[in-house]
Amino acid sequence: MGETAETRVEAKAYQPVLSRWCAERVPAAARHSRQVAYTIHEGVVTIVDRRPPTFPELTSAWTRTPIAQLRLDTEGQWHAYRRAGDRWEPYAPHPTGPLEDLLTEIAADPRFWR
């Protein structure tokens, strides 16, 4: 899947949708102990589960566990992937679709939230 400057710009246009979706995953009262966030790099959105440090006296950095990727191809189609060990595999049963539909699938599928 070849990324271009055009796909990178298009992916960034989805930032408001992604920010809202991530914020909705964790109730405000629980955000001190868990957050869902995302990064965008070259047309690839990586969704991460963030947790506070186990030993805050040693570090203030929150852990970041990648749980899903959404990749935008040159035709403007989104493809969903889930983490399988140290690699990404196409998400089944619906690996391709509009971004909002794939986010709904990710939110509902417990395999992403282990």
C-alpha positions as CSV (number, residue, x, y, z in Angstrom):
1,M,0.0,0.0,0.0
2,G,1.8,3.1,-1.2
3,E,1.5,6.3,0.9
4,T,1.7,9.6,-0.8
5,A,1.6,13.2,0.5
6,E,-2.1,13.2,-0.5
7,T,-2.9,10.2,1.8
8,R,-1.0,11.8,4.6
9,V,-3.0,15.0,4.3
10,E,-6.3,13.1,4.1
11,A,-5.4,11.0,7.2
12,K,-4.8,14.2,9.1
13,A,-8.2,15.5,8.1
14,Y,-9.7,12.8,10.4
15,Q,-8.0,14.1,13.5
16,P,-11.2,15.5,15.0
17,V,-13.0,12.2,14.5
18,L,-10.1,10.2,16.0
19,S,-9.7,12.6,19.0
20,R,-13.4,12.4,19.8
21,W,-13.5,8.6,19.4
22,C,-10.4,8.1,21.7
23,A,-11.9,10.4,24.4
24,E,-15.2,8.5,24.3
25,R,-13.4,5.2,25.1
26,V,-12.6,6.1,28.7
27,P,-14.9,8.0,31.1
28,A,-13.5,11.3,32.4
29,A,-13.3,10.0,35.9
30,A,-11.0,7.1,34.9
31,R,-8.6,9.1,32.7
32,H,-6.1,9.3,35.5
33,S,-5.6,5.5,35.2
34,R,-6.2,4.9,31.4
35,Q,-6.2,6.8,28.2
36,V,-6.8,5.8,24.5
37,A,-4.8,7.9,22.1
38,Y,-3.6,7.8,18.5
39,T,-0.7,8.8,16.3
40,I,-0.7,9.5,12.5
41,H,2.4,8.8,10.5
42,E,2.4,8.7,6.7
43,G,-1.2,7.8,6.3
44,V,-1.2,5.2,9.1
45,V,-3.2,5.8,12.3
46,T,-2.0,3.8,15.2
47,I,-4.4,3.5,18.2
48,V,-2.7,3.0,21.5
49,D,-3.9,2.1,25.0
50,R,-2.0,4.3,27.6
51,R,-1.5,3.4,31.2
52,P,0.3,5.3,34.0
53,P,3.6,4.1,35.2
54,T,3.6,1.2,37.6
55,F,6.4,2.8,39.6
56,P,5.9,6.5,39.3
57,E,8.9,7.2,41.5
58,L,11.1,5.7,38.8
59,T,9.5,7.3,35.7
60,S,6.7,9.6,34.8
61,A,6.2,8.1,31.3
62,W,2.9,6.3,30.6
63,T,3.1,3.0,28.8
64,R,1.8,2.9,25.2
65,T,0.5,-0.4,23.9
66,P,-0.5,-0.4,20.2
67,I,-3.9,-2.1,19.7
68,A,-5.0,-1.2,16.2
69,Q,-3.8,0.4,13.0
70,L,-5.9,2.0,10.3
71,R,-4.1,2.5,7.0
72,L,-5.3,4.7,4.2
73,D,-4.5,3.6,0.7
74,T,-4.0,5.7,-2.4
75,E,-7.6,5.1,-3.4
76,G,-8.9,6.6,-0.2
77,Q,-9.9,3.3,1.3
78,W,-9.2,2.5,5.0
79,H,-7.8,-0.9,6.1
80,A,-7.9,-2.1,9.7
81,Y,-5.2,-4.2,11.3
82,R,-4.9,-5.7,14.8
83,R,-1.8,-6.6,16.8
84,A,-0.7,-10.2,16.6
85,G,2.4,-10.5,18.7
86,D,5.0,-8.3,17.2
87,R,3.3,-7.8,13.8
88,W,0.1,-6.5,12.4
89,E,-2.5,-8.7,10.7
90,P,-5.6,-7.7,8.7
91,Y,-8.6,-7.4,10.9
92,A,-11.4,-9.9,10.2
93,P,-14.3,-9.9,9.6
94,H,-14.3,-6.4,8.2
95,P,-10.8,-5.3,7.2
96,T,-11.8,-2.5,4.9
97,G,-14.3,0.3,5.1
98,P,-15.0,3.9,6.0
99,L,-13.0,5.1,9.0
100,E,-16.0,5.6,11.2
101,D,-17.2,2.1,10.6
102,L,-13.8,0.6,11.4
103,L,-13.6,2.6,14.6
104,T,-17.1,1.2,15.6
105,E,-15.8,-2.3,14.9
106,I,-12.7,-1.7,17.0
107,A,-14.7,-0.3,19.9
108,A,-17.0,-3.3,20.0
109,D,-14.4,-6.1,19.5
110,P,-13.0,-7.3,22.8
111,R,-9.9,-8.7,21.0
112,F,-8.6,-5.2,20.8
113,W,-9.0,-4.5,24.5
114,R,-7.2,-7.3,26.2
